[in-house]
Amino acid sequence: MASRDQSYQAGETKGRAEEKTGQTTETMRQKAEEGKEKTRETAQSAKEKASGTAQATRDKADQTTETMRQKAEEAKEKTRETSQSAKEKATGTTQATRDKASQTTEAGKEKTSGMLQKTSEQVKSMAESAKEAVKQTFGMAGDEANRDNPASRDDPNRGAARDDTTRRDVH
């Protein structure tokens, strides 16, 4: 019987070993499945993080691009305003210069005109004085004044008295 008991025990041991092996195999399979699931979850999480980071990077790049575009537009507008202001100032300065030059020219014309008028009157006066001096020198000074007077034309002593006076002045 010993052999039967031994056989029975051997069968029981074998059954227990098979059961233990099955349990171990099942535990290993479950652990492998859990590891596989954990790896898949970790990979999915990493993928989501990478996707989120990429999206955040794209959003930041878009935001930076928009900010730069706005700043460039503002700089462009500021440059246009500065250019327009400089143009207006230059136009104003040019007009002021023209006005000043026109005023200066007009004042110069008026001053020159006044000087020419005064000089003309002085020359005319000097010519009249010289004319009268020459007439007196040659004894013709009274003729112009008496030419329109008919009584003086008939006066026979008219020229004689003057000639004496003129001659005394000359000597």
Number of C-alpha atoms within 10 A of each C-alpha: 6 7 9 9 10 11 13 12 12 13 12 12 13 13 12 12 12 12 12 13 12 12 12 12 12 12 12 12 12 12 12 12 12 12 12 12 12 12 12 12 12 12 12 12 12 12 12 12 12 12 12 12 12 12 12 12 12 12 12 12 12 12 12 12 12 12 12 12 12 12 12 12 12 12 12 12 12 12 12 12 12 12 12 12 12 12 12 12 12 12 12 12 12 12 12 12 12 12 12 12 12 12 12 12 12 12 12 12 12 12 12 12 12 12 12 12 12 12 12 12 12 12 12 12 12 12 12 12 12 12 13 15 14 13 16 17 16 14 19 17 17 15 15 10 10 13 11 10 11 9 9 15 12 9 9 9 9 14 13 11 12 17 16 12 13 18 13 9 10 9 5
